[in-house]
Amino acid sequence: MFENLSSALQKTFKDLRGYGKLTEKNVKDSMREVRMALLEADVNFKVARDFVKKVQEDCMGEEVMGSITPGQLVVKRVQDHLEELLGGAHKDFDLTGNPASVMMMGLHGSGKTTSSGKLALRWKKSGRRVLLVACDIRRPAAVEQLMILAGQVGCDVIGPEPGETVPMLGKRAAEHARNAKYDVVIYDTGGRFQVDDELVQELKEFSEFTQPKNRVLVLDAAIGQESVNVAETFRDAVGLTGLILTKLDGDARGGAALSVHAVTGCPILMTGSGEKMEDLEPFYPDRMASRILGMGDVVSFVEKAQGLIDEKEALRMQEKLSKNQMDLEDFLSQIQQMKKLGPMSNLFDMMPGDAMKMDQKKKDAIASASELEMKKFESIIQSMTPWERRNPKKIDRSRRLRIAAGCGRKFQDVNQLLKRFDQMGKMGKQFKKMEKRLRHLKKFTTK
């Protein structure tokens, strides 16, 4: 998300950094470009206008205009106001209570049920006992969908009994969760294609019966400004404590994320940008502002890697690489670890430096090519025998032909894999030589 906005802002700031000294006209021209970039990103008109007005007033001060590096200070001011626009400090769920309770709301297709399963998995991993409650009794197969998700994440689930109303189900589930000593109960309430009086009344009654501390609206970011209107309606009708924005990977503009907090006052708690159950992340306004401005988000990348990659396995790989002892089993393991991190295009957005400066089409092309290559290499290695994986240097021409035929790849593809693996081995030797030199230098300097 934010690809278009990020590209436009980076171009504007690149021009600003070229000035040795800023004039009032420079600032106004730049802010006009920022305003156009925000509007093209589908940001609410009033939000864009107020944002630019605040930044412009801030940049007209003596500190910026008289600075040696005025362009850098303007970028810093924009970053500060972007963080404020996105909600300021990170907000989290209120998980106090016995049990903690979360009421999930949203329109059909917003990703509400899937997000309920993702939250259950997240909290289960943190050691909490989670109960899912299937309260969407109107949408066909909604109860079955939540039960399947509960099975995937390993959580208990309660569904409606014959003749039971939604508020009655909520009350029964709340009592069961309390008696069975669950830590968290998640109510997956019913949705509609649009907000109507019947839905509002049902949600009000349900909220009165269950008294949830967290009333969370799940919004489809890809519908743009309409998501802001939906959030306002739910906030006025039921009251909200937070928002989850889904399908961020499907919206290159990102206007909803930049508008929804400013318009509703509700904090964005989480964001979803993928179909896997792990693809739900806490929302940090400061990190998102950095990504929008092309500064990357290394902290989120490290946290994502720590959560998905086995640390012991990574250290074992590092040691084998430094000793040039890796085989194709290890190479396959590395590919599978990389795939856990999600789409390569999402990882590019977290990387500072040259990766952020690339044109979006180029980023997408590189990401797509890398993913296809990993998929190709994975299939080739899986077509090998255990002996071949452990002895890549002994794979002769006849074996290469058989491996290619076994996985439906070309003979040249197998050669490419083995060449890439050989390059990795040479890299390991270079690391080892560098390590020896550093040890020698350290020994020399300590004498």
C-alpha positions as CSV (number, residue, x, y, z in Angstrom):
1,M,0.0,0.0,0.0
2,F,0.9,3.7,-0.2
3,E,3.1,3.0,-3.3
4,N,1.7,6.0,-5.3
5,L,1.7,8.4,-2.3
6,S,5.2,7.3,-1.3
7,S,6.6,7.8,-4.8
8,A,5.0,11.3,-5.1
9,L,6.2,12.4,-1.7
10,Q,9.8,11.2,-2.3
11,K,9.9,13.1,-5.5
12,T,8.7,16.3,-3.8
13,F,11.2,15.9,-1.0
14,K,14.1,15.2,-3.4
15,D,13.4,18.6,-5.0
16,L,13.3,20.2,-1.5
17,R,16.6,18.8,-0.4
18,G,18.2,20.4,-3.4
19,Y,17.6,23.9,-2.0
20,G,20.4,25.4,0.1
21,K,17.9,27.8,1.5
22,L,14.1,27.7,1.5
23,T,11.8,30.6,0.6
24,E,8.1,30.9,1.4
25,K,7.3,30.1,-2.2
26,N,9.4,26.9,-2.1
27,V,7.4,25.7,0.9
28,K,4.0,26.6,-0.6
29,D,4.8,24.9,-3.9
30,S,6.0,21.8,-2.1
31,M,2.9,21.7,0.2
32,R,0.7,22.0,-2.9
33,E,2.4,18.9,-4.3
34,V,1.9,17.1,-1.0
35,R,-1.8,18.0,-1.0
36,M,-2.2,16.7,-4.5
37,A,-0.4,13.5,-3.6
38,L,-2.7,13.0,-0.6
39,L,-5.9,13.6,-2.6
40,E,-4.7,11.2,-5.4
41,A,-4.1,8.6,-2.6
42,D,-7.8,8.9,-1.8
43,V,-7.3,10.7,1.5
44,N,-10.4,12.6,2.8
45,F,-10.4,16.2,1.4
46,K,-10.7,17.8,4.8
47,V,-8.0,15.6,6.3
48,A,-5.6,16.5,3.4
49,R,-6.4,20.2,3.7
50,D,-5.9,20.3,7.5
51,F,-2.7,18.2,7.3
52,V,-1.1,20.5,4.7
53,K,-2.1,23.6,6.6
54,K,-0.5,22.4,9.8
55,V,2.7,21.3,8.1
56,Q,3.0,24.6,6.1
57,E,2.5,26.7,9.3
58,D,5.2,24.5,11.0
59,C,7.6,24.9,8.2
60,M,7.3,28.7,8.0
61,G,9.1,29.0,11.3
62,E,12.6,30.5,11.7
63,E,14.0,27.1,12.7
64,V,13.2,25.6,9.3
65,M,13.7,28.6,7.0
66,G,17.0,29.5,8.5
67,S,18.4,26.0,8.8
68,I,21.5,24.7,7.0
69,T,19.5,21.7,5.9
70,P,16.0,23.0,5.5
71,G,14.8,20.2,3.3
72,Q,15.6,17.6,5.9
73,L,13.7,19.6,8.5
74,V,10.6,19.8,6.3
75,V,10.7,16.0,5.9
76,K,10.9,15.7,9.7
77,R,7.9,18.0,10.1
78,V,5.9,16.0,7.6
79,Q,6.9,12.8,9.3
80,D,5.8,14.1,12.7
81,H,2.4,15.2,11.4
82,L,1.9,11.9,9.5
83,E,2.4,10.0,12.8
84,E,-0.2,12.3,14.4
85,L,-2.6,11.8,11.5
86,L,-2.2,8.0,11.8
87,G,-2.9,8.0,15.6
88,G,0.3,9.0,17.3
89,A,1.3,6.3,19.8
90,H,0.6,2.6,19.2
91,K,-2.7,1.4,20.8
92,D,-3.4,-2.2,21.8
93,F,-6.4,-4.3,22.8
94,D,-7.5,-4.2,26.4
95,L,-7.0,-7.8,27.5
96,T,-7.9,-7.3,31.1
97,G,-10.9,-9.1,32.6
98,N,-11.9,-12.6,33.3
99,P,-12.1,-13.3,30.4
100,A,-11.0,-10.4,28.2
101,S,-13.7,-9.9,25.6
102,V,-13.5,-8.7,21.9
103,M,-16.6,-8.0,19.8
104,M,-15.7,-8.1,16.1
105,M,-17.9,-6.1,13.7
106,G,-17.8,-5.4,10.0
107,L,-19.6,-5.6,6.7
108,H,-19.7,-8.7,4.5
109,G,-16.4,-9.3,2.8
110,S,-14.3,-7.1,5.1
111,G,-12.4,-10.1,6.5
112,K,-14.0,-10.1,9.9
113,T,-14.2,-13.8,10.4
114,T,-10.7,-14.4,9.1
115,S,-9.4,-11.6,11.3
116,S,-11.1,-13.3,14.3
117,G,-9.1,-16.5,13.6
118,K,-5.9,-14.6,13.1
119,L,-6.3,-12.8,16.5
120,A,-7.1,-16.2,18.1
121,L,-3.8,-17.6,16.7
122,R,-1.8,-14.6,17.8
123,W,-3.1,-14.7,21.4
124,K,-2.8,-18.5,21.6
125,K,0.9,-18.2,20.7
126,S,1.3,-15.8,23.6
127,G,0.0,-18.5,26.0
128,R,-3.6,-17.4,26.3
129,R,-6.7,-19.8,26.2
130,V,-9.0,-18.4,23.5
131,L,-12.6,-19.1,22.8
132,L,-14.2,-18.2,19.4
133,V,-17.9,-17.6,19.3
134,A,-19.7,-17.9,15.9
135,C,-22.4,-15.2,16.1
136,D,-22.9,-14.7,12.4
137,I,-26.0,-16.8,12.0
138,R,-27.3,-15.3,8.7
139,R,-24.4,-15.5,6.3
140,P,-24.4,-19.0,4.7
141,A,-21.6,-21.2,6.0
142,A,-20.3,-18.4,8.3
143,V,-20.5,-20.6,11.4
144,E,-18.7,-23.5,9.5
145,Q,-16.0,-21.1,8.3
146,L,-15.2,-20.0,11.9
147,M,-15.2,-23.6,13.0
148,I,-12.7,-24.5,10.3
149,L,-10.5,-21.6,11.3
150,A,-10.7,-22.6,15.0
151,G,-9.5,-26.0,14.0
152,Q,-6.6,-24.6,12.1
153,V,-5.4,-22.4,15.0
154,G,-6.2,-25.0,17.7
155,C,-8.8,-22.9,19.6
156,D,-12.2,-23.9,21.0
157,V,-15.4,-22.6,19.3
158,I,-19.1,-22.2,20.3
159,G,-21.9,-21.9,17.7
160,P,-25.6,-21.2,18.0
161,E,-28.2,-23.7,19.3
162,P,-31.5,-24.2,17.5
163,G,-33.8,-21.2,18.1
164,E,-31.2,-19.2,19.9
165,T,-31.0,-15.5,19.1
166,V,-27.6,-13.8,18.7
167,P,-27.8,-11.8,22.1
168,M,-28.7,-15.1,23.8
169,L,-25.8,-16.9,22.2
170,G,-23.5,-14.1,23.4
171,K,-24.7,-14.3,27.0
172,R,-24.3,-18.1,27.0
173,A,-20.8,-17.9,25.5
174,A,-19.8,-15.2,28.1
175,E,-20.9,-17.4,31.0
176,H,-19.2,-20.5,29.5
177,A,-15.9,-18.6,29.0
178,R,-16.0,-17.3,32.5
179,N,-16.8,-20.7,34.1
180,A,-14.2,-22.5,31.9
181,K,-11.6,-19.9,32.8
182,Y,-10.7,-18.8,29.2
183,D,-8.4,-15.8,28.9
184,V,-10.0,-14.3,25.9
185,V,-13.3,-14.6,24.2
186,I,-13.8,-13.4,20.6
187,Y,-17.3,-12.8,19.3
188,D,-17.5,-12.9,15.5
189,T,-20.8,-11.0,15.0
190,G,-22.9,-10.9,11.9
191,G,-22.4,-8.4,9.0
192,R,-24.4,-7.0,6.2
193,F,-23.6,-5.7,2.7
194,Q,-24.5,-2.3,4.2
195,V,-25.3,-0.9,7.6
196,D,-29.0,-1.0,8.3
197,D,-31.3,-0.5,11.3
198,E,-31.7,-4.2,12.0
199,L,-27.9,-4.8,12.1
200,V,-27.4,-1.7,14.4
201,Q,-30.2,-2.9,16.8
202,E,-28.8,-6.5,16.9
203,L,-25.3,-5.2,17.7
204,K,-26.6,-2.9,20.4
205,E,-28.5,-5.7,22.1
206,F,-25.5,-8.0,21.8
207,S,-23.2,-5.4,23.3
208,E,-25.5,-4.9,26.3
209,F,-25.7,-8.7,26.9
210,T,-21.9,-9.3,26.7
211,Q,-20.4,-6.0,27.8
212,P,-17.2,-6.4,25.7
213,K,-14.3,-4.2,26.6
214,N,-13.1,-4.2,23.0
215,R,-15.6,-3.2,20.2
216,V,-13.6,-3.6,17.0
217,L,-14.6,-2.8,13.5
218,V,-12.9,-4.6,10.7
219,L,-12.6,-2.5,7.5
220,D,-11.7,-3.3,4.0
221,A,-9.0,-0.7,3.1
222,A,-9.4,-1.4,-0.6
223,I,-12.9,0.3,-0.7
224,G,-11.2,3.7,0.0
225,Q,-13.3,6.6,1.4
226,E,-16.4,4.4,1.8
227,S,-14.5,2.6,4.6
228,V,-14.4,5.9,6.5
229,N,-18.2,6.4,6.1
230,V,-18.7,2.9,7.4
231,A,-16.5,3.5,10.4
232,E,-18.4,6.7,11.3
233,T,-21.7,4.9,11.1
234,F,-20.6,2.0,13.4
235,R,-18.9,4.5,15.8
236,D,-22.1,6.5,16.2
237,A,-24.4,3.5,16.4
238,V,-22.4,1.1,18.7
239,G,-19.3,2.9,19.8
240,L,-15.9,1.6,18.9
241,T,-12.6,1.1,20.8
242,G,-10.5,0.3,17.7
243,L,-10.2,-0.6,14.1
244,I,-8.5,-3.4,12.0
245,L,-7.7,-2.5,8.4
246,T,-7.6,-5.5,6.1
247,K,-6.5,-6.0,2.5
248,L,-3.8,-3.4,2.6
249,D,-1.9,-5.3,0.0
250,G,-4.7,-4.7,-2.4
251,D,-4.7,-0.9,-2.2
252,A,-1.8,1.0,-3.7
253,R,-3.3,4.3,-2.5
254,G,-3.9,3.8,1.2
255,G,-6.2,6.8,1.7
256,A,-8.4,4.9,4.1
257,A,-5.6,4.3,6.6
258,L,-4.6,8.0,6.5
259,S,-8.2,9.2,6.9
260,V,-10.0,6.9,9.2
261,H,-8.4,7.8,12.5
262,A,-8.5,11.5,11.8
263,V,-12.3,11.4,10.9
264,T,-13.5,8.9,13.6
265,G,-11.0,9.3,16.4
266,C,-10.7,5.5,16.6
267,P,-7.2,4.0,16.8
268,I,-6.0,1.5,14.2
269,L,-5.0,-1.5,16.2
270,M,-4.0,-4.0,13.6
271,T,-3.5,-4.3,9.8
272,G,-3.9,-7.3,7.5
273,S,-2.0,-7.7,4.3
274,G,-2.2,-11.3,3.3
275,E,-4.3,-14.5,3.4
276,K,-2.1,-16.5,5.8
277,M,-3.2,-16.8,9.4
278,E,0.0,-15.0,10.4
279,D,-0.7,-12.0,8.2
280,L,-2.0,-9.7,10.9
281,E,0.3,-7.2,12.4
282,P,0.1,-4.5,15.1
283,F,-0.2,-1.0,13.7
284,Y,2.5,1.5,14.7
285,P,1.9,5.0,13.3
286,D,5.6,6.0,13.5
287,R,6.7,3.0,11.5
288,M,4.0,3.5,8.9
289,A,4.9,7.1,8.5
290,S,8.6,6.0,7.9
291,R,7.5,3.6,5.2
292,I,5.3,6.2,3.5
293,L,8.3,8.6,3.4
294,G,10.6,6.0,2.0
295,M,12.6,5.4,5.1
296,G,11.7,1.7,5.5
297,D,10.7,-0.1,8.6
298,V,13.6,-2.2,9.9
299,V,12.0,-2.7,13.3
300,S,8.9,-4.4,11.9
301,F,11.0,-6.5,9.6
302,V,13.2,-7.7,12.5
303,E,10.1,-8.4,14.6
304,K,8.5,-10.3,11.8
305,A,11.6,-12.4,11.2
306,Q,11.9,-13.1,14.9
307,G,8.4,-14.4,15.1
308,L,8.5,-16.6,12.0
309,I,12.2,-17.8,11.7
310,D,13.7,-20.4,14.1
311,E,16.6,-18.6,15.8
312,K,18.5,-21.8,16.5
313,E,18.1,-23.0,12.9
314,A,19.3,-19.5,11.6
315,L,22.4,-19.7,13.8
316,R,23.1,-23.3,12.7
317,M,22.8,-22.1,9.0
318,Q,25.1,-19.2,9.7
319,E,27.7,-21.5,11.2
320,K,27.5,-24.0,8.3
321,L,27.8,-21.2,5.8
322,S,30.9,-19.8,7.5
323,K,32.5,-23.3,7.4
324,N,31.4,-24.0,3.8
325,Q,29.4,-27.1,5.0
326,M,26.0,-26.3,3.5
327,D,24.3,-28.8,1.3
328,L,21.1,-28.5,-0.7
329,E,19.0,-29.7,2.2
330,D,20.1,-26.5,4.0
331,F,19.5,-24.4,0.9
332,L,15.9,-25.8,0.7
333,S,15.4,-25.0,4.4
334,Q,16.6,-21.4,3.7
335,I,14.1,-21.0,0.9
336,Q,11.2,-22.3,3.1
337,Q,12.3,-19.9,5.9
338,M,12.2,-17.0,3.4
339,K,8.7,-17.9,2.2
340,K,7.4,-17.7,5.8
341,L,8.1,-13.9,5.8
342,G,5.4,-13.4,3.2
343,P,5.3,-11.7,-0.3
344,M,8.7,-10.2,-1.3
345,S,6.9,-7.0,-2.3
346,N,5.8,-6.4,1.3
347,L,9.4,-6.9,2.5
348,F,10.6,-4.3,0.0
349,D,8.4,-1.7,1.7
350,M,10.3,-2.3,5.0
351,M,13.8,-1.9,3.5
352,P,15.4,1.5,3.7
353,G,17.9,2.8,1.1
354,D,18.0,1.6,-2.5
355,A,15.0,-0.7,-2.2
356,M,12.8,2.2,-1.2
357,K,14.1,4.4,-4.0
358,M,13.2,1.9,-6.7
359,D,10.2,2.5,-9.0
360,Q,7.2,0.5,-7.9
361,K,7.0,-1.5,-11.2
362,K,10.7,-2.4,-10.8
363,K,10.1,-3.5,-7.2
364,D,7.2,-5.6,-8.2
365,A,9.2,-7.1,-11.1
366,I,12.1,-8.0,-8.9
367,A,9.8,-9.4,-6.2
368,S,7.9,-11.5,-8.7
369,A,11.1,-12.9,-10.3
370,S,12.6,-13.7,-6.9
371,E,9.4,-15.6,-5.8
372,L,9.3,-17.5,-9.1
373,E,13.0,-18.4,-8.7
374,M,12.5,-19.7,-5.1
375,K,9.5,-21.8,-6.2
376,K,11.5,-23.2,-9.1
377,F,14.6,-24.0,-6.9
378,E,12.3,-25.6,-4.3
379,S,10.7,-28.0,-6.8
380,I,14.1,-28.9,-8.2
381,I,15.6,-29.8,-4.8
382,Q,12.5,-31.8,-3.9
383,S,13.0,-33.8,-7.1
384,M,16.4,-34.9,-5.9
385,T,17.3,-38.0,-3.9
386,P,18.6,-37.5,-0.3
387,W,22.1,-38.5,-1.6
388,E,22.0,-35.9,-4.3
389,R,20.9,-33.2,-1.8
390,R,23.8,-34.0,0.5
391,N,26.4,-34.3,-2.4
392,P,25.6,-31.5,-4.9
393,K,29.1,-31.5,-6.4
394,K,28.6,-35.1,-7.5
395,I,25.5,-34.5,-9.5
396,D,26.6,-35.3,-13.1
397,R,24.8,-34.6,-16.4
398,S,22.6,-37.8,-16.4
399,R,21.4,-37.0,-12.8
400,R,20.7,-33.4,-13.8
401,L,18.6,-34.6,-16.8
402,R,16.6,-37.0,-14.5
403,I,16.1,-34.3,-11.9
404,A,14.8,-31.8,-14.5
405,A,12.4,-34.4,-15.9
406,G,11.2,-35.3,-12.4
407,C,10.0,-31.8,-11.6
408,G,9.0,-30.6,-15.0
409,R,11.8,-28.0,-15.2
410,K,14.5,-27.4,-17.9
411,F,18.0,-28.8,-17.7
412,Q,19.3,-25.2,-17.6
413,D,17.2,-24.6,-14.5
414,V,19.0,-27.3,-12.6
415,N,22.3,-25.9,-13.8
416,Q,21.2,-22.5,-12.6
417,L,20.4,-23.8,-9.1
418,L,23.7,-25.6,-8.7
419,K,25.6,-22.5,-9.9
420,R,23.7,-20.3,-7.4
421,F,24.5,-22.8,-4.6
422,D,28.2,-22.8,-5.6
423,Q,28.2,-19.0,-5.4
424,M,26.8,-19.3,-1.9
425,G,29.7,-21.6,-1.0
426,K,32.2,-19.1,-2.3
427,M,30.5,-16.4,-0.3
428,G,30.9,-18.6,2.8
429,K,34.7,-18.9,2.1
430,Q,34.9,-15.1,1.8
431,F,33.2,-14.7,5.2
432,K,35.6,-17.1,6.8
433,K,38.6,-15.3,5.4
434,M,37.2,-12.0,6.6
435,E,36.6,-13.5,10.1
436,K,40.2,-14.7,10.2
437,R,41.5,-11.2,9.2
438,L,39.4,-9.6,11.9
439,R,40.6,-12.0,14.5
440,H,44.2,-11.3,13.4
441,L,43.7,-7.5,13.5
442,K,42.1,-7.7,16.9
443,K,45.1,-9.8,18.2
444,F,47.5,-7.3,16.7
445,T,45.8,-4.2,18.1
446,T,45.6,-5.7,21.6
447,K,49.3,-6.2,21.9
